[in-house]
Amino acid sequence: MNKLRRTMLFCPASEPKMFYNTPVYNPDCIIFDLEDAVAYAEKDSARDLLCEAVKTLDFKDIEIFVRINPLYTTFGETDVREVVKAGVRNIRLPMCETAEDVKKLEVLLAEVEKENNIEVGTVKIQCAIETPKGVLNALAIATASPRVVAISFGAEDYTRTLGVDRTKTAKELTHARSYIVLAASVANVDAIDTVWADVSDIEGFRAEAQEAKILGFSGKSCIHPAQVKEVHKIFTPSSEEIEKSLRIISAAKEAEEKGVGVITVDGKMVDVPVIQKAERIVDLAKAAKVLK
């Protein structure tokens, strides 16, 4: 399976104390933000702070991403050059609308890797899809480069661009979220759901996270530490799911050894897709350390 990416917790790169505090909440990934969360006048200093933090702090098993400024801005290319040199190996590309956007970053990364004696292809890309154009090009984006490991949905810019309000029912997001999940599945990359902006409404957050799991997302972006544990509860297999999956895998193995073609578990026929789903659940449980 791909890496465990149930939660991606945003952390402003302009807040030094948060470099120390954010890992305490144990998200699967931290996204250090150089874009929206950083004022224009603080862009350069925030980048410098982040580079020093990456060089000196131990984030243990937490996967680190950096959301750079768009490459068409005066900060984007410098963001890439400096954070990669500092040791960052995952870039989140904001406002990604086409495969060409990915390829432009790919070319820059190859150049930076060569300059710093890093094996070409080492640095990976997460593409943030935040506009209707990006949604319609999601499959092309997800398959634009072997560096792409995830595509993520940004509902705030999407609804703004579309000219609609974001509602708690999220009906306005249905097509975009569904299509992004399908594109990610075809490309075999992770699909990360959008943030929930109302941090005081934990019930609404839970409902949207549950919907994201049902749709097929790998995880959800978070903007508050309290959201992390809620997503982990939802996206980690339950003991019942694990036990059932282990029974299915065991029955399938036994049937293969006996040369039996058709098997049933708990009164239901088990075929290849059911076995593969059970294997994914077991792999996820092991990655989440709820099963050895």
Buried (B, 14 or more C-beta within 10 A) or exposed (E): EEBBBBBBBBBBBBBBEBBEEBBEBBBBBBBBBBBEBBEEEBBBEBBEBBBEBBEEEEBEEBBBBBBBBBBEBEBBBBBBBBBBBBBBBBBBBBBBBBBEBBEBBBEBBBBBBEEEEBEEEEBBBBBBBBBBEBBBBBBBBBBBBEBBBBBBBBBEBBBBBBEEEBEEEBEBBEEBBEBBBBBBBEBEBBBBBBBBEEBEEBEBBBBBBBBBBEBBBBBBBBBBBEBBBBBBEBBBBEEEBBEBBBBBBEBBEEBEEEEEEEBEBEEEEBEEEBBEEBBEBBBBBBBBEBBE
